Amino acid sequence: QSALTQPASVSGSPGQSITISCTGTSSDIGDYNYVSWYQQHPGKAPKLMIYEVSNRPSGVPDRFSGSKSGNTASLTISGLQAEDEADYYCNSYRRPSSYVFGSATKVTVL
Amino acid sequence: QVQLVESGGGVVQSGRSLRISCAGSGFPFSNHAIHWVRQAPGKGLEWVAVISYDGITKYYADSVEGRFTISRDNSKNTLYLQMNNLRADDTAVYYCAREPYLVVGVATFYFDYWGQGTLVTVSS
């Protein structure tokens, strides 16, 4: 089960916007709106940031947004802040009846 | 508040078995599908398995199919993962993660709460 493809690293200065891409196939991202994104700080459990492509759970800042086009989903962080420095993972349902994570993107705030 | 607490990790020899647990509290445990997700040291997240709210439906990643068994005891609010024939590449922190619901039994396909994980180390 191959992972979804994410860039290994993305960086930006405080206040800037960055976008993390997540590329899958027609068996997962391309065919389902079940893409979610997770933030993980070192030594901590993952935290849900986005679900169903673009929905934000309560408590997640609105500077986090998600979208999808074809087989690629994206997470955008606007107004980058120091506490956003972390690893980010996308996830999608993949038929028939499994889930797949992305390969992780390390976000660095310069 | 919602809590998921994993336990039972440790060091085990290659080829042996181990069972880890995940205790849930602060929410109606028996209404939720629950997943196991693992993370090898310094590596990314890997989905392992899911079990439906009633324990009837189970799905596994190819990498563990036939070796791992997910189960639950809703009377104890506890999830289990029985791991047999362990290999070195099963070494990881194992997280349990809750899947939310709008209607019991209807999947929502994401994970809203995670435990802190339990480390399983398989030695050769």
HADDOCK unambig.tbl for C-alpha pairs under 7 A between the chains (distance, minus, plus):
assign (segid A and resid 1 and name CA) (segid B and resid 62 and name CA) 6.99 0.50 0.50
assign (segid A and resid 34 and name CA) (segid B and resid 109 and name CA) 6.02 0.50 0.50
assign (segid A and resid 36 and name CA) (segid B and resid 110 and name CA) 6.34 0.50 0.50
assign (segid A and resid 44 and name CA) (segid B and resid 116 and name CA) 6.91 0.50 0.50
assign (segid A and resid 45 and name CA) (segid B and resid 114 and name CA) 6.49 0.50 0.50
assign (segid A and resid 45 and name CA) (segid B and resid 115 and name CA) 6.76 0.50 0.50
assign (segid A and resid 45 and name CA) (segid B and resid 116 and name CA) 5.41 0.50 0.50
assign (segid A and resid 46 and name CA) (segid B and resid 114 and name CA) 6.87 0.50 0.50
assign (segid A and resid 48 and name CA) (segid B and resid 111 and name CA) 6.91 0.50 0.50
assign (segid A and resid 48 and name CA) (segid B and resid 112 and name CA) 5.76 0.50 0.50
assign (segid A and resid 51 and name CA) (segid B and resid 110 and name CA) 6.60 0.50 0.50
assign (segid A and resid 93 and name CA) (segid B and resid 109 and name CA) 6.45 0.50 0.50
assign (segid A and resid 97 and name CA) (segid B and resid 59 and name CA) 6.58 0.50 0.50
assign (segid A and resid 98 and name CA) (segid B and resid 59 and name CA) 6.85 0.50 0.50
assign (segid A and resid 98 and name CA) (segid B and resid 61 and name CA) 6.65 0.50 0.50
assign (segid A and resid 99 and name CA) (segid B and resid 47 and name CA) 6.18 0.50 0.50
assign (segid A and resid 100 and name CA) (segid B and resid 47 and name CA) 6.35 0.50 0.50
assign (segid A and resid 101 and name CA) (segid B and resid 45 and name CA) 6.35 0.50 0.50
assign (segid A and resid 101 and name CA) (segid B and resid 46 and name CA) 6.29 0.50 0.50
assign (segid A and resid 103 and name CA) (segid B and resid 44 and name CA) 6.07 0.50 0.50
assign (segid A and resid 104 and name CA) (segid B and resid 44 and name CA) 6.14 0.50 0.50
